[in-house]
Amino acid sequence: MKRRILNIVGARPNFMKMAPIHRLMLQSECLEPKLVHTGQHYDKAMSKVFFDELQMPEPDAYLGVGSGSHAVQTAQVMIELEKVMLDLRPDLVIVVGDVNSTVAAAIVAAKLWIPVAHVEAGLRSGDRSMPEEINRILTDAIAEFEFVTEKSGLVNLEREGIDSGKIHLVGNVMIDSLIANLKRAEVSTILEQLHVSKRGYSLVTLHRPSNVDNRQNLSKILAAFKMIQEKTKIIFPIHPRTRRMIAELGFEDEVRQMDNLILLDPIGYLDFIHLMAHAQFVLTDSGGIQEETTYLGIPCLTLRENTERPVTVEIGTNQLIGMDTEQIIDHSQEILPGKIRQGRVPELWDGHTAERILRIIEEKFC
Ligand code: UD1
């Protein structure tokens, strides 16, 4: 009989991490993967488009939990997932990343004595005011398999007293997805649609609560964008949270007046890869984009004081520049004349991470 594995996804950054694992597992002779979508992200642009583009099958279970406060969202995932786990009785639950669905699923599984595998374990920003940092620490504390993307993760887990037998440096599944989709992304027509040329624009993403829910920080960041767009076009696919906060905090007019800032609804995976790969530079507060730009060799200016992905700064193309208006403008202006920092691709970010993960799981369960 095949061993049943529950693969959990919930929010946009989960889909490209789980896709290569789930796809490979469907071909396994001894594992029976079941895909569960919590519904933390539910808009077509935040969820369905990724399933389509990543050629992921329909989830075996969709929990439809939606938005809410951290407690409500996490609790709702837990209540619904417990029913699914009791029904399907998996041998292993796999969670990825650091979103609320990740920690919720890990807790439910651990309490049902089902082992948990955490993909992207060990990353630490050291900033416990970030909801994701709490999710990472808690998930790693109860996982039986810690699949680590970069060496800092090994050090962090060891410091937290995690048994070294549980820890596996395997590389980065998100980079598996990036590599697998680069060719398909290359034929995207998004640049023509937006009337921009290769290297003729910068790309922005912004959604961290510490940046967009805070009037002072959002105002400083928008002031920098105002200056930057006078020199180069800015393409800004906007996260629903950020759109809402710009309206709530009264910045809509300011944004509308920036003639060279192209505001878009959230866009699909392939178009986004295309935009990243051909940008002059990227300005972001995302976690994953720091890694994707390092792989692509595109300069990334991260609008944060810290990162849980230090390898992107140490050997990649990432720079932590904070939220100060002058800093953002100064760093952007350094890159605009074409002065870019050459980076390297971290060890094991080679497109074969899902294979390594599967080998370890099969060794244990088959
Ligand atoms: C979540 C993750 C974050 C990840 C981000 C990527 C947590 C704690 N945060 O943040 O780590 O980087 O996803 O996008 O899990 N909304 C919609 N449609 C959707 C989803 C959300 O309109 O499909 C709006 C809702 O107004 C919601 C808000 O966005 O209240 C925030 O969504 P939520 O899932 O709570 O957190 P994110 O900010 O997306």
Residues whose N, C-alpha, C, O or C-beta is under 5 A from the ligand:
A	BS01	UD1	A11 R12 P13 Q40 H41 Y42 D43 M46 S67 G68 D98 V99 N100 P131 E132 H207 P240 R241
